[in-house]
Structures are given as structure tokens and as C-alpha cells.
Amino acid sequence: MLDPSGMYPKGFHPVNIHRRRDFKGRAKRFTRTRRPSRYYLVNFGLSRQYNSRNELEVPLRGGDKSAPEHQLPRLCNPFHTDIYYLGNLVRERFLKVIQNL
């Protein structure tokens, strides 16, 4: 997901991004280099809601089974597993692709 609030501080119209939301003028905007936008990696496929970040449970068995938490059947912190998945995604999809050019 992309958060453009840095580039468009007052928002923009979803159909014509150069116009304000109410179409009464041009949208105030900045370049990506002056005010970079934020990108979020979101996956709602296997989602659970937790009360705190210190929860322990058996990890969900998704597509990536290379996490160390999957090697032994025990309780673990799902947030640590998510960080591993994110790092592995960057390594597999971005770094290995660039090296194979």
C-alpha cells in the first residue's frame, strides 16, 4: 500500500490526482524526493488480532515454511515470525532478482 500524505498534504481527488478533493483547484503537491511517500507491505491472507506484542502461539503455516519457528512445534512470538517473513520476501523477490540480471 502507498501512503501519499507526504506528497499530497491536503489530499487529492481519486480520479484526477492533480485536482483537490472538492475539484475547486489544483492539489498542493510535492515531489517524491522532497517528501517521500511511505509504502506498506500488507497481507490479509492469514491474519489474527492480538491484544499485545508479547503473545505466544503456534505459528501459522503459510506459504513460507523456512522460518526457524516452523522447525520445532512450539509456541513462539508471531511478530518475530512476521519480521522474518518480511526480510525473506525482500531477499527472495528483490535482492536475488537484482543479482541475476
Buried (B, 14 or more C-beta within 10 A) or exposed (E): EEEBEEBBEEBBEEEEEEBBEEEEEEBEBEEEEEBEEEEEEEEEEEEEEEEEEEEEEEBBEEEEEEBEBBEEEEEBBBEBBBEBBEEEEEEEEEEEEEEEE
